[in-house]
C-alpha cells in the first residue's frame, strides 16, 4: 500500500547583497508574497505533488511514495532558476517524519 510522503520546502527572500551581485532589486514584501503565491500555483503542475500547505516561507508538500527528496528536488528545480532567481531563494527540502 502506498503512503504519501511529506516534505518541507523552505524558501526565503533575496538579500540586498545577492540583489547587488545579480544587478537586480530586492522585491518589496507584497511582491515577494505574490511570487510565493505564484510558486505555489506552479507547484500544482508537478504530477507527483498531491497536496501542499503554505505557512510563511515554509511549504509543506505531500507526494506519492516512494519519492525521495532528491527526486522531488529535481522536479521543482526549474522553479528556482532563470528569471525566478531574482524573486526568492531555495533554502532546503527535507522529509517530514
Beta strands, then each sheet from edge to edge (+ up, - down):
strand 1: 5-12
strand 2: 49-55
strand 3: 58-63
strand 4: 89-96
sheet 1: 2+ 3- 1+ 4-
end
